């Protein structure tokens, strides 16, 4: 890229946050055993960008998700060290299903488990990274690029005709010598190559992509952010669920990132800013406990018939997830009670012409594509699992079809439009 801007600075630091063997893993309600191995380390990576007196920071975590309360604790710990407001810090999880429990709070089917000790370890390690980052800001040049990935994610309810967002967004930060200091990648797909039978700690395919990229750029920090992942996974593209397949998927992502890194467009001038909007998510009406139990009985019978008919594994998995969704309905009917709304946030972080917009959970592809299509800022990348986790955000089609994700969601078919409008309003105002 071109020579660096004298007024733009950055520093980045990844810290190893791998929990010990024996930790329980998050993401699958059917997994009852604790971790018995560490396949690859988990990281929290802090990137700070500063233009003049304005600064922003991003923290990516190798976790399935985080609550807003944990995010607020983390921001409170980092803000005085970095010298920026908590509103200028974006925190997101990559959504690996082979990371530790303890950060998600109450989630239907996954239970209710916080781990204050592990949270404190994360907080201290990331705060330590902030101390280092604050003292090592250096002049940088920033470039942006976009690519396409077609062989990792597929719509997991309709692989042939369903939506998925194939766009890969890349933000490259170079030092004064033109060497990449940090690379932020944004791509939407569940990191669920590894299934519930896996008991090894891992960052799944995003971790494998980082490993592959660091073989070429050993001095570079690679940060992964998820995008349109709510209805997109590797269910119909993976050739297995072991670590060989994790590596293959990671190599596909790494290959496209590597290509885009070589053709990014350097930014002549860079300004940074961040804004947070607080709003309430309206919960839908839940079925009665009796209705939920009857639905479970119906889906159990359908699953039994499909297994007896010897249908393909993908179709069996769809039936299994529908049943899990119905079980989630029962859990939500028993858990939410008279609660009508839950409070959360959407954040807009600007880096030059790039807009990063967070979603506090798992948005369906339709939501993400609509935000990108109508955003007045180009490019706009949507960061899922950003700052909070409030479950699946389905579209109206999936709600009508009764997919697993829609059944597991505490919201009705209007949630997508509400999130789109909230994000677009924030983008238009800034």
C-alpha positions in Angstrom: 0.0 0.0 0.0 0.9 3.7 -0.1 3.0 5.4 2.5 1.4 5.8 5.9 -0.6 8.8 7.1 1.3 10.8 9.8 -2.0 11.5 11.6 -3.3 7.9 11.9 -2.0 5.5 14.5 -2.7 2.0 15.6 -1.6 -0.8 17.8 -2.8 -4.4 18.3 -2.3 -7.2 20.7 -3.7 -10.7 20.8 -3.7 -12.4 24.2 -4.1 -16.1 24.9 -7.3 -16.7 26.9 -7.5 -20.5 26.5 -9.3 -22.0 29.5 -8.0 -25.2 31.2 -9.0 -28.7 30.2 -12.0 -29.7 32.2 -13.9 -26.5 31.3 -17.4 -27.1 30.0 -17.9 -26.0 26.4 -20.7 -23.7 25.1 -23.0 -23.9 22.1 -24.6 -27.3 22.2 -27.2 -28.2 24.7 -26.7 -31.9 24.0 -23.1 -31.9 25.0 -22.8 -32.9 28.7 -19.1 -33.7 29.1 -16.3 -31.1 29.8 -13.4 -30.4 27.5 -10.8 -33.1 27.5 -8.2 -31.5 25.1 -7.0 -28.2 23.7 -6.7 -28.4 19.9 -5.8 -24.7 19.3 -5.5 -21.7 21.6 -8.3 -19.2 22.1 -7.5 -15.5 21.8 -8.9 -12.1 22.7 -7.5 -9.5 20.3 -7.5 -5.8 20.9 -7.0 -3.3 18.1 -6.9 0.4 18.7 -7.0 3.0 16.0 -6.4 6.7 16.5 -6.8 9.7 14.3 -5.8 13.0 15.9 -7.5 13.2 19.3 -10.2 10.6 18.4 -9.7 6.9 19.0 -11.7 3.7 18.7 -11.0 0.1 19.7 -12.2 -3.3 18.7 -12.0 -6.5 20.8 -12.7 -9.9 19.2 -13.2 -12.8 21.5 -13.0 -16.6 20.8 -16.4 -17.2 22.5 -19.8 -18.3 21.5 -21.3 -15.0 22.7 -21.2 -12.4 25.5 -23.8 -10.6 27.5 -24.2 -6.8 27.6 -23.3 -6.9 31.3 -19.9 -8.5 30.5 -19.3 -6.0 27.7 -20.0 -3.1 30.1 -17.5 -4.5 32.6 -14.9 -4.9 29.8 -15.5 -1.4 28.5 -15.2 0.0 32.0 -11.9 -1.7 32.4 -10.5 -0.6 29.1 -11.8 3.0 28.8 -9.5 4.7 31.3 -6.5 2.8 30.1 -7.0 3.6 26.5 -8.2 7.1 27.1 -11.4 6.7 25.1 -15.0 6.4 26.1 -16.7 3.0 26.5 -18.9 4.0 23.5 -15.8 4.0 21.3 -15.1 0.3 22.1 -16.7 -2.5 20.1 -16.6 -6.0 21.5 -17.7 -9.1 19.5 -17.6 -12.8 19.8 -16.7 -15.1 16.9 -19.3 -17.7 17.9 -17.2 -20.8 18.1 -19.1 -23.7 19.6 -15.9 -25.1 21.1 -15.2 -22.3 23.5 -15.9 -22.1 27.3 -19.3 -21.5 29.0 -19.6 -18.7 31.4 -20.2 -15.6 29.3 -23.8 -16.0 27.9 -26.1 -15.8 30.9 -29.5 -17.5 30.5 -30.0 -19.1 27.1 -32.9 -21.6 26.3 -31.6 -25.2 26.1 -28.1 -24.1 27.0 -28.9 -23.5 30.7 -27.9 -20.6 33.0 -24.3 -20.5 33.8 -21.9 -17.6 34.5 -18.3 -18.1 35.4 -17.2 -14.9 37.3 -13.7 -16.3 37.8 -13.1 -16.9 34.1 -14.7 -13.6 33.2 -12.3 -11.9 35.6 -9.3 -13.7 34.0 -10.5 -12.4 30.6 -10.9 -8.9 31.9 -7.4 -8.8 33.5 -5.7 -10.2 30.4 -7.5 -7.8 28.0 -6.8 -4.9 30.3 -3.2 -5.9 30.2 -3.3 -5.8 26.4 -4.7 -2.3 26.6 -1.8 -1.1 28.8 0.6 -2.4 26.1 -1.4 -1.1 23.2 -1.7 2.4 24.7 2.1 2.6 24.8 2.8 1.2 21.4 0.7 3.2 19.0 2.6 3.7 15.7 1.9 5.5 12.3 -0.1 3.3 10.0 -1.8 3.1 6.6 -5.3 1.6 6.4 -6.8 -0.1 3.4 -10.1 -1.7 2.7 -11.2 -4.5 0.4 -13.9 -7.0 -0.4 -14.0 -10.5 -1.7 -16.4 -13.4 -2.2 -16.6 -16.8 -0.4 -18.9 -19.5 -1.8 -17.6 -22.7 -0.3 -18.0 -22.3 3.5 -21.4 -21.0 4.4 -24.8 -22.1 2.9 -28.3 -21.3 4.1 -28.9 -24.1 6.5 -32.7 -24.3 6.0 -32.7 -24.0 2.2 -29.2 -24.7 0.8 -30.3 -24.4 -2.9 -32.4 -21.3 -2.9 -32.0 -19.7 0.6 -30.1 -16.5 1.1 -26.5 -16.2 2.3 -24.1 -13.3 2.2 -21.0 -14.4 0.4 -19.2 -11.1 0.9 -15.9 -11.0 2.8 -14.9 -7.6 4.2 -11.2 -6.9 4.9 -9.6 -4.0 6.8 -5.8 -4.0 6.5 -3.6 -1.9 8.8 0.0 -1.5 7.7 3.0 -0.2 9.6 5.4 2.4 8.4 7.3 -0.3 6.4 4.2 -1.5 4.6 4.0 -4.7 6.6 0.5 -5.7 7.8 0.2 -5.0 11.5 -3.5 -6.1 11.8 -6.1 -7.5 9.5 -9.8 -7.5 10.3 -12.0 -9.9 8.4 -15.8 -9.9 8.3 -17.7 -13.0 7.0 -21.0 -14.5 8.0 -21.3 -18.2 8.8 -21.7 -20.3 12.0 -18.3 -21.7 13.2 -19.9 -25.1 13.7 -17.7 -27.4 11.7 -17.1 -29.1 15.0 -20.3 -30.8 16.4 -21.5 -31.6 19.9 -19.3 -34.8 20.0 -16.2 -32.6 20.0 -14.6 -32.1 23.5 -11.5 -30.2 22.4 -11.2 -26.5 22.9 -11.0 -24.7 19.5 -11.7 -21.5 17.6 -13.1 -23.7 14.8 -12.6 -22.6 11.2 -11.8 -18.9 12.0 -9.0 -20.1 14.2 -7.7 -22.3 11.5 -7.8 -19.4 9.1 -5.7 -17.3 11.4 -3.2 -20.1 11.8 -2.9 -20.4 8.1 -2.5 -16.7 7.6 0.1 -16.3 10.3 2.3 -18.8 8.5 2.6 -16.2 5.8 2.5 -13.2 8.0 3.8 -14.3 11.4 3.9 -10.7 12.7 0.3 -9.9 11.9 -2.7 -10.1 14.2 -5.8 -11.4 12.4 -9.3 -10.5 13.9 -12.4 -12.4 12.8 -15.9 -10.9 13.0 -19.0 -12.7 12.1 -21.7 -11.4 9.8 -25.0 -12.9 8.5 -24.8 -16.1 10.5 -28.2 -16.7 11.9 -29.4 -18.9 9.1 -26.0 -19.8 7.6 -23.7 -22.7 8.6 -21.4 -25.3 7.2 -24.1 -28.0 7.4 -24.3 -28.5 3.6 -20.7 -27.7 2.7 -18.6 -29.6 5.2 -17.2 -33.0 4.4 -16.9 -34.1 8.0 -16.9 -32.7 11.5 -13.3 -33.3 12.5 -10.2 -31.1 12.6 -9.1 -32.0 9.1 -12.4 -30.3 7.9 -11.8 -27.4 10.3 -8.5 -26.8 8.6 -9.9 -27.2 5.1 -12.6 -24.6 5.8 -10.1 -22.3 7.5 -7.8 -22.6 4.4 -10.7 -21.5 2.2 -11.3 -18.4 4.3 -7.5 -17.7 4.6 -7.1 -18.0 0.8 -9.7 -15.3 0.1 -8.4 -13.0 2.9 -4.9 -13.4 1.5 -6.1 -12.5 -2.0 -8.0 -9.4 -0.8 -5.1 -8.2 1.3 -3.1 -7.8 -1.9 -5.7 -5.5 -3.6 -7.0 -3.4 -0.8 -7.6 0.3 -1.6 -5.5 2.6 0.6 -7.3 5.4 2.4 -5.9 8.8 1.9 -7.4 10.2 5.1 -8.9 8.4 8.0 -11.3 9.7 10.7 -12.7 7.5 13.4 -15.9 7.7 15.5 -18.4 5.5 17.3 -22.0 5.8 18.4 -24.2 3.5 20.4 -28.0 3.3 20.3 -30.0 1.7 23.1 -33.3 0.1 22.4 -35.8 -2.5 23.6 -36.5 -5.8 21.8 -40.1 -6.7 22.1 -40.7 -10.4 23.1 -43.4 -12.3 21.2 -46.3 -14.3 22.6 -45.2 -17.8 23.6 -47.3 -21.0 23.4 -48.7 -22.5 26.5 -46.6 -25.2 28.2 -49.2 -27.8 27.0 -49.1 -26.6 23.4 -45.3 -26.6 23.4 -45.2 -30.2 24.7 -47.7 -31.3 22.0 -45.5 -29.7 19.3 -42.5 -31.6 20.7 -44.4 -34.9 20.4 -45.3 -34.2 16.8 -41.8 -33.4 15.8 -40.4 -36.4 17.6 -42.7 -38.6 15.5 -41.6 -36.8 12.3 -37.9 -37.3 13.1 -38.5 -41.0 13.8 -40.2 -41.4 10.4 -37.4 -39.6 8.6 -34.7 -41.7 10.3 -36.6 -44.9 9.4 -36.8 -43.7 5.8 -33.0 -43.3 5.6 -33.1 -39.7 4.5 -29.8 -37.8 3.9 -27.9 -36.5 7.0 -28.7 -32.9 6.1 -32.4 -33.6 6.1 -32.1 -35.5 9.4 -30.2 -32.6 10.9 -33.0 -30.2 9.8 -35.5 -32.3 11.6 -33.3 -32.6 14.7 -32.9 -28.8 14.9 -36.7 -28.3 14.5 -37.2 -30.6 17.4 -34.6 -28.7 19.4 -36.3 -25.4 18.5 -39.6 -26.8 19.8 -37.9 -27.8 23.0 -36.5 -24.2 23.2 -40.2 -23.0 22.8 -41.1 -25.0 25.9 -38.0 -23.6 27.8 -38.9 -20.0 26.8 -42.6 -20.5 27.7 -41.4 -21.6 31.2 -38.7 -19.0 31.5 -39.8 -15.6 30.2 -43.1 -15.5 32.0 -44.6 -12.0 31.8 -41.5 -10.3 30.5 -42.4 -8.0 27.5 -39.1 -6.5 26.4 -35.3 -6.8 26.8 -32.9 -3.9 26.5 -29.9 -4.1 24.2 -27.7 -1.9 22.0 -26.6 -1.4 18.4 -23.3 0.2 17.7 -21.9 2.1 14.7 -18.1 2.3 14.5 -16.6 4.4 11.7 -13.1 3.9 10.3 -12.7 6.3 7.4 -15.4 5.3 4.8 -16.0 2.0 6.5 -19.0 1.4 8.8 -19.1 -1.4 11.2 -22.7 -2.0 12.6 -23.2 -4.5 15.4 -26.1 -6.8 15.9 -26.7 -8.1 19.5 -27.2 -11.7 18.4 -27.7 -13.9 15.3 -29.2 -11.9 12.4 -30.6 -13.8 9.4 -29.1 -13.0 6.0 -32.1 -10.9 4.9 -31.5 -8.5 7.7 -27.8 -8.1 6.9 -28.3 -7.7 3.2 -31.0 -5.1 3.6 -28.7 -3.1 5.9 -25.9 -3.2 3.4 -28.2 -2.4 0.5 -29.7 0.7 2.0 -26.9 2.0 4.1 -25.8 5.5 3.1 -22.2 4.5 4.1 -20.2 2.3 1.7 -18.9 -0.2 2.6 -21.0 -1.2 5.6 -20.1 -4.5 7.4 -22.4 -6.0 9.9 -20.8 -7.5 13.0 -22.9 -10.2 14.7 -22.6 -11.1 18.3 -21.6 -7.5 18.9 -21.6 -6.3 22.5 -24.5 -8.6 23.6 -26.3 -11.8 22.9 -30.1 -11.8 22.5 -30.6 -14.9 20.4 -31.7 -15.4 16.8 -33.2 -12.6 14.8 -35.2 -14.5 12.1 -36.9 -13.1 9.0 -40.7 -13.4 8.3 -40.2 -16.4 5.9 -38.5 -18.5 8.5 -41.0 -17.6 11.2 -43.8 -18.7 8.9 -41.9 -22.0 8.1 -41.2 -22.7 11.8 -37.5 -23.3 11.3 -35.3 -24.2 14.3 -33.9 -20.7 14.5 -37.4 -19.1 14.5 -38.6 -21.5 17.1 -35.6 -20.8 19.3 -36.1 -17.0 18.9 -38.1 -15.1 21.5 -39.2 -12.6 18.8 -41.9 -12.5 16.1 -41.7 -11.9 12.4 -41.3 -8.1 12.8 -37.9 -8.3 14.6 -36.0 -8.2 11.3 -37.6 -4.9 10.1 -37.1 -3.3 13.5 -33.4 -4.2 13.5 -32.9 -3.0 9.9 -34.6 0.3 10.7 -32.6 0.8 13.9 -29.3 0.2 12.1 -30.2 2.4 9.1 -31.4 5.2 11.3 -28.0 5.1 13.2 -26.1 5.1 9.9 -28.2 8.0 8.4 -27.7 10.1 11.5 -23.9 9.7 11.4 
